[in-house]
Amino acid sequence: MNQADKDEQIRKIILNAFRQQIKKYGYNKVTMDDISKAAGKGRSSLYYYYKGKEEILDALLLEEISELNQFVIAKVIKRRSATDKLITYCNEKIMRLLDKINEYLIVSSEILEDPEMYKKISRLQDPHDEEALRSIMDEGIKSGEFRPLRPKEIHLMAVLMKSSIKGIALEMCNQGGEIDVTSVKRMIEVLFVRGIIA
């Protein structure tokens, strides 16, 4: 194994230790000492690979967001029509966000209380969501499935959908997941898809 592979392996060990620690104790309570013990590495090793806890969080966020996006897109590309793709994207995104909120329950409550952490996640996720939604709408317009929209309208619709997806997932989290998911899926179709079908 070359040095680059060893470095990558150690980064993954540190990242997985961090993941487990914040799931148990939350981001705010976890220290670099906790992470080094869980990873079985000295503190100096942690600082060699990451400047601090925030940089480890950034790496974890990038990994989690990338996996979430890949999962959702894999579901979307199996659909034939733009309508089905749009519904699938919205529904899968909400359900996967809810899964992540529940998986990282303590951290999720910290995020809701920390506007800067929420903004950081949004900066990482929002461009992908907007691009994916615009792409699906463009496909629907080109195929004649959706009514023609100006670029500004497509952008605005993507922003509204993205914001609604996040809002629905956060509201479900706040209510302990007690929102009727079937109703949410129906409302997404009514609010967003029916309004643009040709």
For each residue, the residues with C-beta under 8 A, 3 or more apart:
1: 5 6 9
2: 5 6
3: 6 7
4: 7 8
5: 1 2 8 9
6: 1 2 3 9 10
7: 3 4 10 11 49
8: 4 5 11 12
9: 1 5 6 12 13
10: 6 7 13 14 41 45 49
11: 7 8 14 15 49 50 59
12: 8 9 15 16
13: 9 10 16 17 39 40 41
14: 10 11 17 18 35 39 41 45 46 49 50 56
15: 11 12 18 19 56 59 60 63
16: 12 13 19 20 39
17: 13 14 20 21 35 38 39 40
18: 14 15 21 22 30 35 38 39 53 56 57 60
19: 15 16 22 23 60
20: 16 17 23 24 38
21: 17 18 24 25 30 34 35 38
22: 18 19 25 26 27 30 57 60 104 106 107
23: 19 20 103 104 105 106 107
24: 20 21 106
25: 21 22 29 30 34 106
26: 22 29 30 106 107 109 110
27: 22 30 53 57 106 107 110 117
28: 110
29: 25 26
30: 18 21 22 25 26 27 34 35 53
31: 34 35 53
32: 35 36 43 46 47 52 53
33: 36 37 43
34: 21 25 30 31 37 38
35: 14 17 18 21 30 31 32 38 39 46 53 56
36: 32 33 39 41 42 43 45 46
37: 33 34 40
38: 17 18 20 21 34 35
39: 13 14 16 17 18 35 36 45 46
40: 13 17 37
41: 10 13 14 36 45 46
42: 36 45 46
43: 32 33 36 46 47
44: 47 48
45: 10 14 36 39 41 42 48 49
46: 14 32 35 36 39 41 42 43 49 50 56
47: 32 43 44 50 51 52
48: 44 45
49: 7 10 11 14 45 46
50: 11 14 46 47 53 55 56 59
51: 47 54 55
52: 32 47 55 56
53: 18 27 30 31 32 35 50 56 57
54: 51 57 58
55: 50 51 52 58 59
56: 14 15 18 35 46 50 52 53 59 60
57: 18 22 27 53 54 60 61
58: 54 55 61 62 120
59: 11 15 50 55 56 62 63
60: 15 18 19 22 56 57 63 64
61: 57 58 64 65 120 121 124
62: 58 59 65 66 124
63: 15 59 60 66 67
64: 60 61 67 68 100
65: 61 62 68 69 121 124 125 128
66: 62 63 69 70
67: 63 64 70 71
68: 64 65 71 72 93 96 97 100
69: 65 66 72 73 125 128 132
70: 66 67 73 74
71: 67 68 74 75 92 96
72: 68 69 75 76 89 92 93 96 132
73: 69 70 76 77 132
74: 70 71 77 78
75: 71 72 78 79 88 89 92
76: 72 73 79 85 88 89 92 132 136
77: 73 74 85
78: 74 75 88
79: 75 76 84 85 88
80: 84
81: 84 85 140 143 145
82: 85 86 136 137 139 140 143 145 146
83: 86 87 140 145 146 193 197
84: 79 80 81 87 88
85: 76 77 79 81 82 88 89 136 139 140
86: 82 83 89 90 133 136 137 140 192 193
87: 83 84 90 91 185 188 189 193
88: 75 76 78 79 84 85 91 92
89: 72 75 76 85 86 92 93 132 133 136
90: 86 87 93 94 161 164 165 188 192
91: 87 88 94 95 185 188
92: 71 72 75 76 88 89 95 96
93: 68 72 89 90 96 97 129 165 169
94: 90 91 97 98 165 168 169 172 184 188
95: 91 92 98 99 181
96: 68 71 72 92 93 99 100
97: 68 93 94 100 101 165 166 169
98: 94 95 101 102 169 172 173 177
99: 95 96 102 103
100: 64 68 96 97 103 104 108
101: 97 98 104 105 108 169 170 172 173
102: 98 99 105 108 173 177
103: 23 99 100
104: 22 23 100 101 107 108
105: 23 101 102 108 109
106: 22 23 24 25 26 27 109 110
107: 22 23 26 27 104 110 111
108: 100 101 102 104 105 111 112 173
109: 26 105 106 112 113
110: 26 27 28 106 107 113 114 117
111: 107 108 114 117 118 121
112: 108 109 118 170 173
113: 109 110
114: 110 111 117 118
115: 118 119
116: 119 120
117: 27 110 111 114 120 121
118: 111 112 114 115 121 122
119: 115 116 122 123
120: 58 61 116 117 123 124
121: 61 65 111 117 118 124 125
122: 118 119 125 126 166
123: 119 120 126 127
124: 61 62 65 120 121
125: 65 69 121 122 128 129
126: 122 123 129 130 162
127: 123 130 131
128: 65 69 125 131 132
129: 93 125 126 132 133 158 161 162 165
130: 126 127 133 134 155 158 159 162
131: 127 128 134 135
132: 69 72 73 76 89 128 129 135 136
133: 86 89 129 130 136 137 157 158 161 162
134: 130 131 137 138 154 155 158
135: 131 132 138 139
136: 76 82 85 86 89 132 133 139 140
137: 82 86 133 134 140 141 146 149 154 157 158 196
138: 134 135 141 142 154
139: 82 85 135 136 142 143
140: 81 82 83 85 86 136 137 143 145 146 196
141: 137 138 144 145 146 147 148 149 154
142: 138 139
143: 81 82 139 140 146
144: 141 198
145: 81 82 83 140 141 197 198
146: 82 83 137 140 141 143 149 196 197 198
147: 141 196 197 198
148: 141
149: 137 141 146 153 154 157 196
150: 153 154
151: 154 155
152: 155 156
153: 149 150 156 157
154: 134 137 138 141 149 150 151 157 158
155: 130 134 151 152 158 159
156: 152 153 159 160
157: 133 137 149 153 154 160 161 192 196
158: 129 130 133 134 137 154 155 161 162
159: 130 155 156 162 163
160: 156 157 163 164 192
161: 90 129 133 157 158 164 165 192
162: 126 129 130 133 158 159 165 166
163: 159 160 166 167
164: 90 160 161 167 168 188 191 192
165: 90 93 94 97 129 161 162 168 169
166: 97 122 162 163 169 170
167: 163 164 170 171
168: 94 164 165 171 172 179 184
169: 93 94 97 98 101 165 166 172 173
170: 101 112 166 167 173 174
171: 167 168 174 175 179
172: 94 98 101 168 169 175 177 178 179 184
173: 98 101 102 108 112 169 170 176 177
174: 170 171
175: 171 172 178 179
176: 173
177: 98 102 172 173
178: 172 175
179: 168 171 172 175 183 184
180: 183 184
181: 95 184 185
182: 185 186
183: 179 180 186 187
184: 94 168 172 179 180 181 187 188
185: 87 91 181 182 188 189
186: 182 183 189 190
187: 183 184 190 191
188: 87 90 91 94 164 184 185 191 192 193
189: 87 185 186 192 193 194
190: 186 187 193 194
191: 164 187 188 194 195
192: 86 90 157 160 161 164 188 189 195 196
193: 83 86 87 188 189 190 196 197
194: 189 190 191 197
195: 191 192
196: 137 140 146 147 149 157 192 193
197: 83 145 146 147 193 194
198: 144 145 146 147
